[in-house]
């Protein structure tokens, strides 16, 4: 395992961090974690050198924190820094800060959170939390030793990211979505550099864009073969990020023991300045190709779920995107038809509740209608007709 500087803190973090958001589950139920497999995976990751373990209040409907608390032996706990997150959208009054924090300490079976993040910040959440005194609360918890380092995860535009950093001088780190397709999305490259320049450690989430970069379509995979070095698509995506000195750690939400093994091997090879000029050109060609064929920027983060009307929003997006990217609408029509009627895009009632929760600012209701027309009826897909990539308000 390679280790990297963690901002201004006197500590080095493993190049790879273990994200506990996409652990293996039973019967497709998010709150039913496959405990034996997940335990083996996390223990294997720690034994392989991972020293940063990331979870959150809502991951796996609350079961992720409980699992982590249950399986971290005293020896494993000494080897890792434990990170979890304040559910910022659930904070309605000042007393909620302590209520959720105490619940998290109980779930995690610990008296101290090494790294505590304000989760999924956007402008609305930030202004509400400021009004309720979140900064004073965070500083008090840190001064009393309940929190080791203070950070935030982010899903909005760069000016908001910059404002959040500038309005609190005691941030230790931040977590941003960043990969070779998201250079200008959300905080993006500008945010990466801005945070690093101000001494914050930068944690990268969604390095594989919800798995889309792990299994690219054949046309894109063929681009990778033009390089002078053989890499898997996963290795291409991870090494491109690790090549950048501003990055402290990459979080991977792994779902199998094989993924843990492969990602540990990738992390062992990680290095700043490892990309050749030709490899950089290959990534630029892949970026251009992806932008042309992937219509919906969904990362399967599940923040839009559950839908009050039962629609499986991420699954509909996945089916549609795959059909377009692989040029196989016929198969995707069949897959869509096999979904339960309540899960299909056609069940959308256009209540728009999901759209305020979407980190990617996707106009979900518009897409649901369009997906059903393409996959459930007779409309022919046309990129000229597609709804906007992101919401404008």
N, C-alpha and C positions, 0 to 999 in steps of 0.2 A: 504494500500500500504506500502511495505517495502522500505526503502531508504538505499543507499550505498555510500561509499566514492568515490569521483570522482578524482582519482589521487592526484595530489598535490594542486588542487584547493580547496578553502574554500567553498565548496558547496556539498550538497548531492543530488544524482540523484535517481529517482524512479527506482526500479528494472526492470520495464518494460518501454521501450520507444516505441513511436508510429512511425512506418516506413510508409511513404506515397508513397510507390513504387507500391503497389498492391491494390489500392483503387477500390471499385466496379465501373464497367463501364456499359455503355448502348450499346446494340447491338454488344458486343464483341470488341468494338473499344477502344484502349488504350487511345486515346486523348479525349474520350467522357466520362468523369467521371460522375457517378450518384451523382450529387451535394447534393441533400437533404439527401441521405443515408450517404454519406461520411461526411457531416457536422455533422449529429447526432453522427456518430461513433467517430469522433475526439473530439467533445465536451464531449461526454460520457467518453472517455478516460481521458480527462483532469479533469473532475469532479470526476473521480475515483482515482485520485492521480498521473497520469502520468505528469511528468514535463519536458520531453525531447521529442521534436518533430523533426523528421528527414525527409528531402526531398532532392532533387537535381535538377540541371539545366535540366536534360533530362528526369526525371521521368514523365511518362504519356505524353511523347512528349512535355514537357514543361508546361503542364496543372497542374501538382501537385503543383509547387510553386505558381501559380496564385490562385489556390483554397485555399491554406493555407493562403495566403495574404488576400483573400477576407473574409474568415470565422473567422479569429482570432479577436474576439472582444477585446476591451481594457482590460477587466477583464481577459479573457483567455490568452491574451498576457503577462500579468503580472505574470501568474502562470507557464509559461513554458520557457525553454531555446530553442531557435530556431536554428536548424542546417541545413545547406545546403552545397553544394559542388561545387568546381570549376571543370568545364568539361575539365580535363587535356588533353584529346586527341584532343580537338579543339583549344588548344593554339598553335599558329604558330609564333607569334611575340609578343614583349613586350607589345604593346598596347592592346593586347587581354585580359590581366589580368583585366584592368580597364573596358574594354568594357563589358565583361560578368558580372563582379561584379556589375556594375551600373544597368545592366538589371535585375539582381537578386534582388537588393534592390527595384527596381520598382515593380517587380512581387509580392514580399513579403510585399510591402507597409510598409517598415521599414527603419530606418536610420542606423541600426546596426544589424549585424549577430552575435548572441551569440557564436556559434560554427561553424567555417568555416573549411571545409575539402578539401584537394586536393584529387580529386576523382580517385578511381580505379588505384592506382599507380602500375606500373610494372617498370622494368628496363628501357625500352625505353622511357616511358613517363617521368620518373624521370630525366634521363640524359638531355632530351630536356628542361624540366622546369628549371633545374639547369643552363643550358646554357643561358636561357632567364632571369635569375635573380629572380626566384620565391621566394626565401627565403628572400631577401631584401624587396621585394614587400609585402609579408605577414607581416613582422615585422613592416613596415611602417604603414600598415593599422591597425594593432593592437595598435601601439603607438598613432595613431590619434583617436582611439576609435571606428573605423568602424567594427572591429572584436574583440570579447571578448576572444576567445581561438582558438588556431591553432592546427589542426590535419590532419590526412590523412586516407583514406580507402585504402585497400591493396588487390591485387590479383597477387601474384607471389610466388617465393620460399623464404624460411626462410633467406638464406644469403642476399638476396636483402632487405628483411624487416629489418634485423639488420643494414645493411648499411644505409638505409634511416633514421633510428632512430639516428645512430651515427653521421650522417653528418649535423644535425641541433639540437642545444642544446635547442631550445625554443619550441619544440613540447609539447603540453599539453595533447594530447590524440590521440588514433588511433582506427580504426575500422577494425576488422578482421572477416573473415568467420570462424565459430567455432561451432561444434556440435559433438555428440558422434561418428559420422562417419568421421569427418574431423580432427582428432587429429594430423595426420602427413601430411595433405594436406596444401598447402600454408603456412601461418605463423604458424598455428597449435598451439599445446600446448607449443612448444618452444618459439614461438612468444608471446603468452599470458604471459608467465613468464618473458621473456626478457623485454617487455614493462613495465610490472608492477614493476619490480625491478628498473627501471629507473624513476619511478614516474609518468608514463603516465597512465591516465585512459584508460581502454580497453572496447570498445563498441563491442558487439558481433552481427553480422548479420548472416542471414541464419541459425538460430537455429534449424529450422525444415527442412533444406535442400530443400527449395523450395516447402515445403508441403509434401515431401515424408515420413517424419517421423511422420506426423500427422495421416496418414492412412496406416500403414504398412500391409503387407499381413497377412493372417490368421496364417500362421506358426510362424511368428514373434510375433504376438499378443499373441499367446499361451505361449510364453516364459515369457511374463510379468506376467502371472497369477501364476507363481511359486514363486513370491515375497510374503512377509508377509504383504504387504500393497497394496491396490487397487489404481491404478492411471490410467488415460487415457494416450494414447501414447504421446499426447501433453505435459501433465504434467510430464511424465517420461523425455522427452527431455529437457524441460525447467528447471526442478528442478536439473537435472544432471549438467547443466551449472551453475545455481545459487549456487550450493553447493561449487563452487570454489571461494575462496576469491579474486583472481586476477581480476575477472569479475566485471565491474562497472555497466553495464546495458545491457539488451538484447533488441534488436530491433525486433519487430514483424510487418511484413507487412500484416495487417489484411484487410479482404475483406467483412466482415459482422458484424452486431451488435452482433450476437451471439459469434463470435470469440473475440470481444472486452470484452464481459462479462466474457467468460471463461478464457481469459488470465489475466484479472484483478484478478479473483479469484485465479489463479495460483500464481500471483505475491504476493498476500496477504500471501500466505503460504511459500514464498521463504525464504531460510535461508542457511547460510554457515554451513556445517557439518550436514546437515539433512539426508544424505544418510547412510543407514546401510551397513554393510559389505555384507550382502546378496543382497541388491539392487545393489551394485557395481558389484557383480558377474552376476546379471541378465543383466545389461547393457553390460558387456563383452560378454555374450552369444548372445545378440541381435546384437552386432557389428559383430561378426563372421558370424552370419546367413545372415545379410544384404550384407556383402562383397561377399558372395558366389552367391547371386542371382541378384544383381542390376548391369547391365553391363555398363551403361553410366552415368557418374557423373554430369549430367546437373541439375542446380538449377532453371531453368526457369527465369534467371535474365534478359533475352531479350537483352543483349548487342550485340548479333550476328544479331539482327534484325534492320531494315528490310533487307531481302535478296534482292539483285538487280535483282534476277530472280524470286522472288515471293515465294520461298520455306518457309514454316512455320517450321523453324528448331526446336524450342522447342516443338512444337506439335508433330512432328514426333518422337522426343526422348521420349516424354511422352507416346505416344501410344506403342512404342517398349518396353520401360522399364516396363510398366504396364503389358504387355503381358508376359514378361519373369518372372517378380516378382510374378505374380498371376498364372503362369503356364496356361495361357489361350490365346495361340497364335491364335486359331481359331476366337475368338471374336475380337481380335486386327486386324486380317486380314480384317474382315468386317468393322471395324472402319476406317482403313486405306483406304479401297476402297471407303468409303463415303466422304473422303476429296475431296476438289476441286483438279482437276488434277494439277493446277499450284502450289498448296501448298505441294504436296507430295514430298517425298524424290527423286523420279524419275526425278523431274524437276531440280535437282541440276546440275549446269554446271561446277562444280569443279574449280571455280575461286579462291577459298581459301580466299576471302576477309573476311569472317566471322571468320576465325581461329585466326587472330591476335587480334580480339576483345574479344575472349572467355576467361573469367577469369579462367575457369577450364582446359584450354589448351587441349580441346577435338579435335581430328582429325576429324572435322565435315564432310568433303568431303568423307573420307573413310567410315564413318558411314552411310552417306546418301545412298551410293551404297549398302551397306550391308543391311540396313533396307528395301530398296525396294526389294532386292532379297528374304528376309525372308517373308515380309508382302505382297509384290505385286506379287511375282512369286512363285517358288516352292522349293526354298532352305529350308532345315531344319536347324533351329538355332543350332549352336554348339559353346559352350564357347571357345573351342580350336581354332576356326577360327576367333574370334572377333578381330577387330583392337585394337591397344594399348589404354589403358585407358586415357592417356594424350600424348600430343605432346612432342617430345624429342628435338625439335629445334624450 
